[in-house]
């Protein structure tokens, strides 16, 4: 199929041609960015937390006005909770992945005189049961010895908390500090305090994660050898078999409430539920973007169908003449398909530039990462396909034009 | 000639009725675009509004840098240490001034079947209420003397009064707290500043996730120094520049955790107050309590909100997306309208031949665009009401604010007219350029 006659014809329909190009360019620019944002959100939603999510239910006593929330009372509570049938392990943990409440300290390879320097890393602690309850594996080195653990209370939390001399660190954080060597036995610094890395554990994600799901800092974490109680807002995490978790949660809440009749339960939920809560904004934004993309593609398709039908109608006589001169139906069909392909290509080229422009602008103003190049050819395929689909109906109608039309209407 | 536009309107309506499908598609596209725009603009407008319109330009947020670490911030910290905030508050250099901090406060209702619960509380001083025009249903603020006397009194919100006292006048009743009861001196009317500006801070560290600034106002207000005693250990610390030696009693700790708001009624007073802040910082440096170079700020309320980028970035993004969506709808509707108008080329040819001017054809076509635009606007308005309902179902702190607004109506009409012109101008102009001779020649 020669392209030149098509271009010649298009020159005579500048407005309509321009409108189709513009429609496709705008759709391309918006859709590629919107789809990228959707995928970014969905990647966050699907980010593995690194802990055994489906085996975990959580209970938390209310935060304010507590007088009897010490580690000792936590041990009593945990012993009672462990007695519930179906509980495999229980631990009082200061914070959890995706819990939105973060304990963080800054660590570095050298002693720091400045308090707020170094890499900010969330710190998890919850007694010797923490690893088993959450399902965290020790990859290198070893876990803490039982004698390493000490109790934290609100009075001395800062003094003790920042003076931990040993740590387990996550794989991602170990990679960050010592990319080429094993971290076990090495020393990092919290302020001027040296901290010995006794082991490397499997990655767990932070209480808050960044907008970019691929940010390695999402998996930075330090585990310290402390025990915590409800007076430090500790969560009671209970490990159970997935099928039994609902029952365990109910029984655990009832037991805890019976033990503390004047306290309120701040939280009683499965980890899966907490995760859903954490990501609900992302999910609703993803749905919103996705419905916009679909509506937008629909509107663009309708626009193309409209303009293409108009063209076919306008050129009925011209088509008739071509048919009378020997053009086959398939030639007419190809003509309109090629024409749409050319227009779509022009729109895609324009749209590429606009898509990159929008992405650069979004990067400058919002926490949006760079649009991967792969989105451009994928978007191009999508819009070529959409254009072909939209033009098919009008083109088939054109192909059905009988050669006699040329004579009848001339 | 007088009702020639009425005639065009009738023609336009007839044309719309003659091509129901294509017209419906155009109305749908415009409606979707306008609906999305009105929904997001309403939310944006609500969230970016002035929470204290009558006096926000006279309300200021002073900042100093009390930190003594070797790390010096470019901007002073978002909160002050206790000493600086209380010094500045005691100096009474502003027309009104209030220190404040917040904490969850445990309430222990008496009576069978009731359980304890946490209520968000604000620990502040007398001026808070007159300075922010806080409306009272019963009673009033505690006195200035109560501030320093550590009076065991409280002001409670309407919602807490409804919950505990069934909405009755509870002034004089006791509010049972975990560490002793306080006497209620005032009950607020419904008060929902959006954003809750006096607790806005650290917005630039939130990566655009700022919907928490739109939570509802606190339920309990205690005199600052009373709250210090009653709820010690529960105050939110912004940051500490050295390791604190005590995390319960924060008065003398190297931590930023108290905010100070002041009212300065004239520009001259604001200037004088800024000078006073500089002097205070210099004096503290001379005393050796401050070590960083003097770095003070005095932003007014709206500047402080802008500095904290209070409108969540998701809301920004939705607004931008809605405009882009409307733009695409307009381009596509322009294409559809062009084809629709040009299909009737012969009709215009005949009208031109019978003496209609180009202007007349142009006006007639524009009327058609207008009819479609206004129908689209009507649909858009319905969709916007539905869209706001959907926003209210979202689990965000500002959900309850997303109510339809009478100004939406005006905005919709404006947007519909603008849209009609945007998508109708070109097709109408194109239709008016049709040469009559060529068209009547064709059968």
Interface residues (C-beta under 8 A of the other chain):
Chain A: X15 X16 X19 X20 X22 X23 X26 X27 X30 X34 X37 X62 X63 X64 X65 X113 X114 X115 X116 X117 X154 X155 X157 X158 X159 X162 X191 X210 X211 X262 X263 X264 X266 X277 X280 X281 X284 X285 X288 X289 X292 X295 X296 X299 X300 X302 X303 X306 X307 X309 X310 X313 X314 X365 X366 X367 X409
Chain B: X22 X25 X29 X32 X36 X69 X70 X71 X103 X104 X105 X106 X108 X115 X116 X117 X118 X177 X178 X179 X207 X208 X209 X211 X231 X233 X234 X239 X240 X241 X242 X243 X244 X245 X246 X247 X248 X313 X314 X316 X317 X318 X321 X324 X325 X327 X328 X329 X331 X332 X333 X334 X335 X336 X338 X339 X340 X342 X343 X394 X395 X396 X426 X430 X442 X443
